[in-house]
Structure formats: C-alpha cells, structure tokens
Amino acid sequence: MYQPAVVLPLLFLMRLMVTLDFNLAQVVFVMLLKSTQHAYRFIARHSVVRQHDGETITRIACRHC
C-alpha cells in the first residue's frame, strides 16, 4: 500500500493545504508556480548545445539571448 510515488505527493499537498489554511486558490497558485519551476529546470537540464562560430553555446529557453 505504501507507494512513495503516491503517498509523498499527497503528504506534500496536505501540508501545503494546512499551511495555506485550505485556501484552494492559493494552493493552486503555489502548485502552478512549482510546476513551472520544475519545467524550467527540466528545460535547462536538457537544453540543446549549439555551435556558433566554432564555440559551444548552451541555450536555455530563449534563442535570442
């Protein structure tokens, strides 16, 4: 019954809801913020390495920077 992949996110959600006094709008906002942070870290980890004038450039999210 104890599957860490199931139980740990539920414990995190329960702790977050108790911390935010069961305000669902704030809970949703925090969950969205955390998911965008995880998505950005995933993109940064798997960014494409490109060659430009003989030097290696690692681009994270923007092709214009």
Beta strands, then each sheet from edge to edge (+ up, - down):
strand 1: 49-52
strand 2: 55-58
sheet 1: 1+ 2-
end
